[in-house]
Every structure is written in structure tokens, then in C-alpha cells.
Amino acid sequence: MWYEYLYRVLSIINYAILIVIAIPLLVQICYVLFCFVKKKTFPKSEVKGRIAYLIPAHNEASVIADTVKNVLEGQDYPRDKFDVFVVAHNCTDDTAALAREAGAIVLVLDDPDPSHRLALYPLRHGIDHILSITDNPYDLVVHLDADNHINAEFSSLMNDAYQSGVDFARPYEGAINATQNFFTKACTMFYVFESRYGSRVRERLGLGAHVNGSGATMSVRMLKATGGYDSQTISDDAEYYFNRLLDGYKAHFVEDAVVSEDMPSSLSDTYKRNKRIGSGSVALLKPKLSKLMKKFFTTGDLSCLEVCMSYSFLFFTVLLCVWFPLYYIYHFVYLYFAAYGGLAVELYSQAWYASSLWITLIVGGSILIGLFVFFGYLQALFLVITDYKKIGAKNRRELAGAVLWFPFFLIVYSITICIGTMSKPKWGSAKRNPTK
């Protein structure tokens, strides 16, 4: 019967998709299994480099002063060795005045071009200004968002890495409002996963750390050698990391340097953020994927292969959220009617179809439950036990609900990222949750 041949063809396609998805999934499992490796630390340096903290800000009056003061007043580092620059980008509020009052060096960028309403333009403007300073120049530029806070050791730890030869680094990512509600707890846990599992293991294996925007630390010598901030897309932070990877710069993970940011506090904010991440990352990865793979095959740089495998999850969310639900609904309905519903069959017996139905239910269900427990409950529980302070909680009990609901947030995350991958990249203002 034709529908039996259709079933076989779709089954073969599904097996192939399962194998393809299993590859990056196994990488993530390895990160979790090897999470107990000792973290990388850099030797303390008596030499203190000059650091420029750079904050792009568009109408951030609600949070900018608190962020500037957190940096200027909270660092265990010689005060004459660091400054905060705020680029007030097309602001219509008091961002510039409040930042200046808090002690920042304010650069005003009024750019009427609607295509320039992206974070990369104030970042580029600020970096160009910092690179042009020849009187008492800076050694490092640290990109912070307007809602970020950093721990007291941040400057010292990033300087230690720089003095050890590191040109590009990322910190550990926590949250200012980690315990505010379910969404902030779940979002925080997801970002901490990348720091505690992925970044630590990559660092110990000699692979490049994935550098995101918040806390990204760039040496002035690297910026000058590569032409400044050369990103062109909405996902400027990931693009800059890809560009440096292609240039041969290895990014490092400075684990004890912690940047805390304001996490989305509602389903709407979570959706908007993940949609932007999904759409921007896919638009970026398409032109970069072939270049990264070419470099892997020509140089053997495993960091290029690893980043392609990690970011491929963005594409796979479409399969996870579209193909699998549709296929398995069809799969179980077909097997049921072939086994028990009187559907005429020729290729296989009704008993074979009945056996296939129950085997799929038992084996597939067991695998699904296992992944649900492993990637959801166990990894979340481990993070809460070991890293609750870095996450942003006062005690472990504050994050108990995050462990319970984290697996369900992963489903929400996958769906929202999936929507983003099929959407046009678009930047939007972020809702802030000011905290004191």
C-alpha cells in the first residue's frame, strides 16, 4: 500500500534527523559530564593595565547611574587605572546627564539614520574614541550593557588574564534579579549553564570560549590589529567573536570575574529576547558557517568546529518544534490504525505494527524522560548547589523553584528561539527591572 511506503520513507528521514541532532546533543552532554574539571585561573600580576569600561546606552535613565557607580565605586583595583565611558546613543531622556553625574565620561552620539539603531554603532563609536587616546592610553576595553553589575575582583582578574597574554575573554554570567520571579530564575539558570558547563570545559580543553556582549573584554592591541569593532549585524557580539576566531584569536574564560545582568521578568520579555537572539544568530551564522568550516578543514582548529556544532542548535529548534511534533503525531496515529484499526497492510503484519507502536512508546518515552531529567533537573540542581552565589542568590532555597520549573523553561526557550530563527532580525528596546 502507498501509505506503507510513505511511512517507511518518513521513518528513514526521521532516523537521519535524529542522528544529526544527536551530534551537538552529545557535545552538551560531555560538557555536563566533565563539569567537575578544575577551573582555569591566571597568575596574579603586579602590573596593572589601564581599563576602559564601555557602555552603549539608549534611553537608559532608569539604570545607567547605578551601573556606572557599581563599576567606579566597587572595584578592588587602583582607581587611576580604569574609567567608565558611556555612549549616549540617540537619547531623549536624561541618560547622558545621569551618567556624567555618576562619574562616567559621556560621549553623545546623535545618529538620525534609522538603519543605525543597533548596539554596534555606539560600541564602534566608543571604541574608536578609546583607540584614539594617545595620552595615557588604555590596555583593555570591557563592554558592559547599561543594566550590568560586576563583582569587585572583575578588573583585577581580567588584568591578570591580559598580562598572561590573553587578548579576548569572557566572564561568568549571573543576574542582578535572579530571584525576582520564575522567568528571571529560569533565564538565569540557562545563562549560567553556558558559563559553568560549556565555558569551563572549553577553557580546559583548549577550545575558544563563546564571548557574548556583557563583560566581553578586548585588548587594545587586538582591536588596533583587526581594525577596531568590525561587526556589521544585529548580533554584533557573536559576529565579533566569529571574526576573531577566523583571525586566529582564541577567546578565554575568566571564571571568577562575574558580570550580572537584568534578566527578562515576564513571558513577553523572554519571548522578545529569545526571538531577537534566534533571528540575529541565524542571519549571522549563515554567511559565517562555511568560513568557519573551511578554517577547520584547512587548519584543524577545533574551536571552529565546536562553535558550528553549538550554534547549530538554532537551526535544530525548527526540527524540535515543528518536525518532531508533526512526525510523531503521524507516527503513532498510523501505527495504531495499522495495528488495531483495521487498516489494510501488506509490507508488515499487524503484529509487527503493534510491536513497533509499543517499542516506540517505551524506548522513545524513556529517552525523552532521561533527557528531561538530565538536562533539566540534574544540571539545574547541580548549578544551584555549587554556584548559587554567582547566580545571584543569597541562599540555595531561593532557587528551589528554578530547579523544579527549569525543564519546562527549556521547552519555552526552544519554541521562542524557533520562532526567532524563522523571523526577520529586528532590534527592540529592552524592558529594565531597576534594582537597588
N, C-alpha and C positions, 0 to 999 in steps of 0.2 A: 504493500500500500504506500502511496506517496507520502502520507504523513509519518510513516515509519522511517523513510529515508530522510525526511526533514528533521525528525528527532535525532537521527544519527549525526547529521551534518552539524546541527546546533550543539550537540553534545561535544563533538570534536573541537568546535570553535571555543566552547566554554572551557574545556581542558587546557587549550592553548593559552587562554586568558589567565587561568589560574596559575599556570607555570610562570607567565610573565610577571604577574603581580607578586608571586612568591619571592622573587629575587630581592626587590627592595624591602619586602617584609622581613626576610631573613637578616638583612643588614640591621634593621631596627632591633630585632631580637638579640643579635650579637651585642649591640650597644648596651642593652639591658643586662645581659648575662655577664659582660665584662665591666660593669659599672663599679666594681669593687677595686679596680686598679688604682694605684696611688696617684693622686693628682700631681700635675706638674707645677713646680714652683721655680721662680727665678731668683738668683742670688741677690742679696741686698747690695745696693750701690751707694757709695758715699757721694758720687757725682749726681747733682740734681739738675736735670734738664728743665728748660722752660716750657710750660704747657699752656696752650690756648684752648679754652673750652668754648665751643661754638654752638650757639642755639638759634636756629631759624624759628621765627615766631610770626604768626599771622593772627592778630586779634586774640592774644593770649593774656589779657589783663587779669584774668581770674587766677592764674597760676605762676606767671613769669617771675614776680618778685620773690616768691617762696623758693623757686628753683634757683635763682641767682644767689640768694642768701645761703641756701643749703650748700652750694659749692664754695662760695667765698668764706663763709664762717665755719665750715665743718671739716676742712681738710687738715690732716696731720702732715703738713708739707710747708716748706718755707713760703710765706705769703708773697714775697717778691718774685717767686718763681712761677706764678700762674695768674692768669686773668680770665675773665668771662666776657666773651663777645656775644651780643645779641643782634641779629639782623631782623629789624622790624620790617616785615615784607607786606607792603600794601595795607598797613594797619589803619583802621578807622576808629580805634579806641585808644586807651592810654598805655598800651604795651610799651612803647618807647620810653615814656616818662617814668613809668614804674620800674622798668629795668635799669634805667640810669640812676634812679633814686636808690635802688638796691645795691648799686656799686658796679654795674656792668658797663662795658664800653659798647655804646649803641651805634650801629650802622643802620641808617634808614635807606631802604630800597623801595622806591615807588616805580613800579613797572606796569604800565597800562595794558600790555599785551596779554590777552586772555589765555593764550597758549602757554604762558609762563607762570600760571598759577599752580606750580608744583614746588615741592620742597627742595628740589635740586638747584633751583635758581638762587634762593638766598644762601644756600650752602656754598655754591660756587662763588657767589659774591663775597661771602665772608672769608673763604679760603684764599681767594685771590688777594684780598686785603692783607691777610696774615702773612702770606708769602712775600708780599711787597715790603714788609717791615725789615729794614736792614740794621737799624739801631737797636741793639739788644734783641736779636731775633729769637723766635720760638723754635723748639725742637720737635714738639708734638702738637697735633690738633685732635681734640676729642669732640666728637659730635654728640650733643645731647638734644633731646626733644624738650619742648617748653614745660612738660609735666614731669621731668625726670628728677630723681634724687640719687646721690651716690654716697657710698659709705666713706668713712673718714680716711681709710687706707688707699682709696682709689688712685690718687695721684702718685703716691709712693710706689705702689705695685706696678702701675703702668710704666713709670720711670725705670724701675728695676728691669722690666722686660726690654725696654728700649735700650738701656745701657748694656744689655746682654746681646744686642744685635737684632731685636725684633722691630720691624717697620710697620706691621699691621697686626692689630689684635682686637679681640672682643672680650667683654666682661661676662660675668654671670648675670642673668636677668631675673630680677624679682619684681615685686609690686609694692606700690605705696598703699593701695587699697585692697590688698589681698583678701582680707576677711570681711569686706563690705557686704557681699551677698553671694548667692550661688554662682552668678556669672563671673564675678571677679575671681572667686576661688578657682573655678574651673579653668578660666583663661590663664590664670597664673600658673596652675599646675602644668598646663600644656607648654608654656614657655620655659618653665623650669626643667621639663623633660629634656628639651634640647640642650640646655646648659649642663645639667647633671649627668645625663647619659651620653648624648651624642658628642658634645664638645669635649668632655673629658677623655672619652675613648679615642676620638680623633687625634687629640693632642698627644696621647701616649703612643699611638700607632704611627705618628709622624705625618698624619694627614692634615690638610688645611682646615682650620675651624671656619664655620659659616659665620661671616660677620654681618650682623644686621645694623640698623641705624643707631639705636640707643647705645651710647657708650663706645661706639666704634672709634678706635684710636689709630691715627695715621701719622707716620713720621713726616716731618717737613722734607727730609731728603728724598723720600719716596714720592711725595706729592710733586716736588720740583722735577724729579727724573721722569715722571709719567705725564707731565703737562697739567697738573692740578686736578680738580674734580671733574673728570671727563664723562660722567654719566649723562644720559640723554632721555631716559624714560621715567615713567611714574614710579617704578620700582628701583629708584636710584641707588639705594643701599646695596641691594643684591647685585645690581649691574656693576657697581664699583668693585664688589668682591670678585665677580666673574672676570672683569677686566684685569685685575691684579693677578688673579690665578693664571690667566693666559700670558701675562707678562713674566711669570715666574716667581712672584712674591707669595710666600707661604704665610697665611694668617694663623695667629696663635690664640690660645685661650688662656686668659689670666683669671683663674677661677675665683680667687679671693677678692678681686675687685668687683663690686656689686653695683649695678645700676637698677633702680626701682622705678617703674613707670605706672601711670594711671591706667588700669585695665578697664575694658568695657563693663558697664554695670547693668546692662539690660540686653534682652534678646535682639532688639533693634540695633543697638550699637555693636553687638557681636556680629550680627549679620553684615552690617555695613563694612566693618573692619575686615572680616574674612573674605567678603566679596571683592574688596579692593585688593587684598593680598592675592587672591586667586587669579583675578583678571590681569593684574600687573605682572605677576610672576610668569604666567603662561605667555603673555606678549613678549616678555624678555627672553624666556628660555628658548623659544622657537628659533630665533636667529643665532643664539649662543651655543645651542646643543651640538651642532655639527662642528663648531670650532673647538669646543671642549673635548669632544670625542677624537677629533683629529690630533689634538695635542697628546691625548692619552696614547694613541696608537703610534705616534712618532717619537714620543719621549718616555713613555712608560709612567707618566705622572699619575699615580693612583688617586690623587686628590681630584683630578678632573673626572675620573670615572665615578668616584664616590658621590660628588655633588650632582652629577647627572642622575644617578640612581636615587638619591634622596629627593631631588626635585621632581622626579618622575611621578611621585605620589600625586602631584597636582593633576596630572593627566588621568591617573588611575581613579581619582574620585568620581569621574564620569562613569567608569565601569562599575565601581562600587555602588553608586547611587542610581544608575539607570539600567545597565546591562543585567547585573545580578538579580535585582528585584523582578524585572520582567522575565528573565530567563527561568528563574526558579519557580515563579508562579506557573509559567507554561509547563515546566518540567514536571511538577507534582500533579498538575491537573491531567496532563497527558498520561503519566504513569498510572494514575488512579483509574481513569477510564479504560486504559489498555488492560489493567489487571482485574478490575471489578465492575466496570461499567458496560461491559458487553461490546466494546469497540473491536471491530474485526482486525486481527493481526495475522501476519504471515512470517515475518523475519524471525520473531521470537515468540515463545509461548506466553500465555497469560501468567503462568507461574514465574517465568523469568522477569516479567514486568513487575509482578508483586514483590519479588525478592529485591529488585533494583529500587523500588519505592522505599522499602524499609531500610535497606542498607544506606541509601542516601540520607534518610531521616536520622539514622543513628550516627553514622560516621560524620556527616556534614554538621549535624547538630552538636556533636561532641567537639569538633574542631572550632566551631563558632563560639561555643561556651568557653573553651580553653583560651582562645584569643581574647575573649571578652574579659575573662578573669585576669589573664597575664598582663595585657596591655592596659587594662582598666584598673582593677582593684589592687593587684600586687605592686605595680610600679608606682601608683599613687600612694599606697601605704608606705612604701619604702622612702619616697620623697618626703613625706610628712615626718617620718621618724628621724631621718638624717638631716634634713635641710629646712626645717620649719622656720628657723630664724632668718635665713637668707631669703626664703619665700616671702616673708613679711608678716609672720605671725608671732605673737608673744608666747604662745604655748601650742602644743600639738592638738589640744581639744578644739581650738578654733578652726582647724582644718578637717575635722572629722567628717563633716558633711561633704567636703570636696572629694574625699575618698569614696563615699557612697555614690555620689552622682557623677563622678568623672567619666565612667564608661559611657553614660548617656550623652555627656557633653561631646565626646569624641564623635558620636553619630551626628549631632548638630553641627560640629565643626566640619565633618566630611561633606554634609549636604550644602552648607553655606559656601565652602570652598568650591564645590562642584558648580554651583550657580555662578560663582565668580569666574571660573575657567571658561564659561560659555557667554560671558558678558564683556562688553567693551570697557577697557580701562578708563576709570574716571576718578578724579581726586575729589574728596569732600572734606569739609571741616569736621574735626573730631569733638565729640562732647566731652568736656572735662568734669571730673569729680573732685573739686578742690578739697584738699585735706590739710589740716594743721598738725 
